[in-house]
Amino acid sequence: MTFKQAVEATPDVATGFRTGLTALGAYSSKVTVSDTNQLQGSIDIDTCTKAQYPNDNRWDYAFAYKGEAFFIEVHSANTSEVSTVLRKLQWLKDWLNHQAPEINKLKTTKMHPFYWIQSKNFAILPNSRQARAAAVAKLMPIPRLNLD
């Protein structure tokens, strides 16, 4: 199943498919790929699911590259925001397992599928419990995502 088909088979985001990285809007510049012809679309999960889950900490985006799905959260990289992003990650995992199984099947297995991309500067205190929690979750913020 293609990414587009998986998105269309997921009621929460069925109308949210966009070509390339266009669903990321201004944040599309935070993702670089070596072969743009291998981009197979994107979705703004947060916007698409806002009505269904208005009070939840929703994840931002997903996109497909070389037949695999990647999930990115663009968020402030501050010590005080680590718990929020970790809640968003748990929400995403639950959503993928229960509401978006076809998208979940496309999740990359060659590398970690979940990325926190810092919206501005990095300001997480080193050696803090928050930094350790992000590291354990394999979700330390990065300035941008570069894929070969």
PyMOL commands that set and color helices and strands:
alter all, ss='L'
color gray80, all
select helices_A, chain A and resi 3-8+11-13+22-30+36-38+45-49+79-98+101-105+129-136
alter helices_A, ss='H'
color red, helices_A
select strands_A, chain A and resi 31-33+39-44+61-65+68-78+114-123+145-147
alter strands_A, ss='S'
color yellow, strands_A
deselect
rebuild
show_as cartoon
